[in-house]
Amino acid sequence: MERLLNALRAIEKVDYIKPKQYLTNRDPKELVKEAVNLADEVLITKEGRPNFDNIAYLKANGFNVFPGETDSFGWLTGCIRTSKGIIVFG
C-alpha cells in the first residue's frame, strides 16, 4: 500500500506528467504504469473484488477512489482521482 501511496504522491509532484483526463497503463510514463500496476495488486482482492480496506486507506490519505465502469456484478474498473488526471485500474 505504501508503494502505491508514494507513487501517487510522486505523480502529484512531478512536472513531466501533464494533466489530462485519464492516466492508464498505456501511458508512456513509467511512474503512471507503476501506479496502475500497484493499484491492480492492492486495490483488487484475489477474488476480483474491490479491496475496501485499502481503498479506505487511500481515501484517508487524500486520494478519492471510486468505481469506473460497473455492471450488475459490481466494479469492472476502478479510478483514483489525482490532480494530474484519473488513474484507471482493473
N, C-alpha and C positions, 0 to 999 in steps of 0.2 A: 504494500500500500504506500509506503513511504517513497518508493521509487516513482510511482505514478504521481504522487503529490509533488515531488521535486521536479518531474518532467513538466507538469502543468505550470508550476511556478516559473520555470525557465522559459516556457513558451510565452508567458505573460511579459517577461523582461527583455527578451532578445529583439533587436531591431530588424534582423534579416527575415523574420516571419511577418509578412504584411497581413493586415486584417482582411478577411474575406468571409463570405457567409459560412462555408463549411470547410473543415480540415479533416481529411480522411487518410487512410493508409496508402492512398495513391499519390499523396503529396510528396514532392521530391525532397523535402526537408527531413533529415533523419530524426530530429527531435520529435516531429509530429508522428512519424511512423512508430517511434518508440512509445509514445504516449498511447497510441491506438492499440498497439500490441499489449502493453501493460494493462490497459483498461479491459481488453478481452480476457486477460488472465485473472484479474482480481475483482472485476465487477460482474462476472458471469460465473455461476456455480457450475460444478461438474455435471449437474443435471440440466444445464442450459437455461437456468432461470436467473433473474437479476439477484445479485448479492446485496440485499438491502442493508446489511450491517456496514459493508464497505461504502455503499452509496451514501449512507448517513454520515459516515466519517468524512467523505469529501465535502458534503454539504456543510458540515460543521467547520470545515476549513475554507469555506468561501466559494466552492465550485458547485453550481447547480447541475444536478444530474437528473435526466428525465427521459421518458420513452420517446423514441423517434417514430419509426413505423411500428404499428401494432396490428394484431389480428385477434380472432376470438380466443386464442390461446395465451395471449399476452404480448410482451415486447418482442419485436423482431430485430430492432436496433435500439441502441441507447445513445444518448447525447450528453456531452459535457459542455456547458457554456463557458467560454473564455473570452477575454477582451479581444482576442485575435480571430475568433470565429467559433463555431460549434464543432466540436470533435465528435465524429460519428464512429461508434464501435459496435461490434456484434456480428 
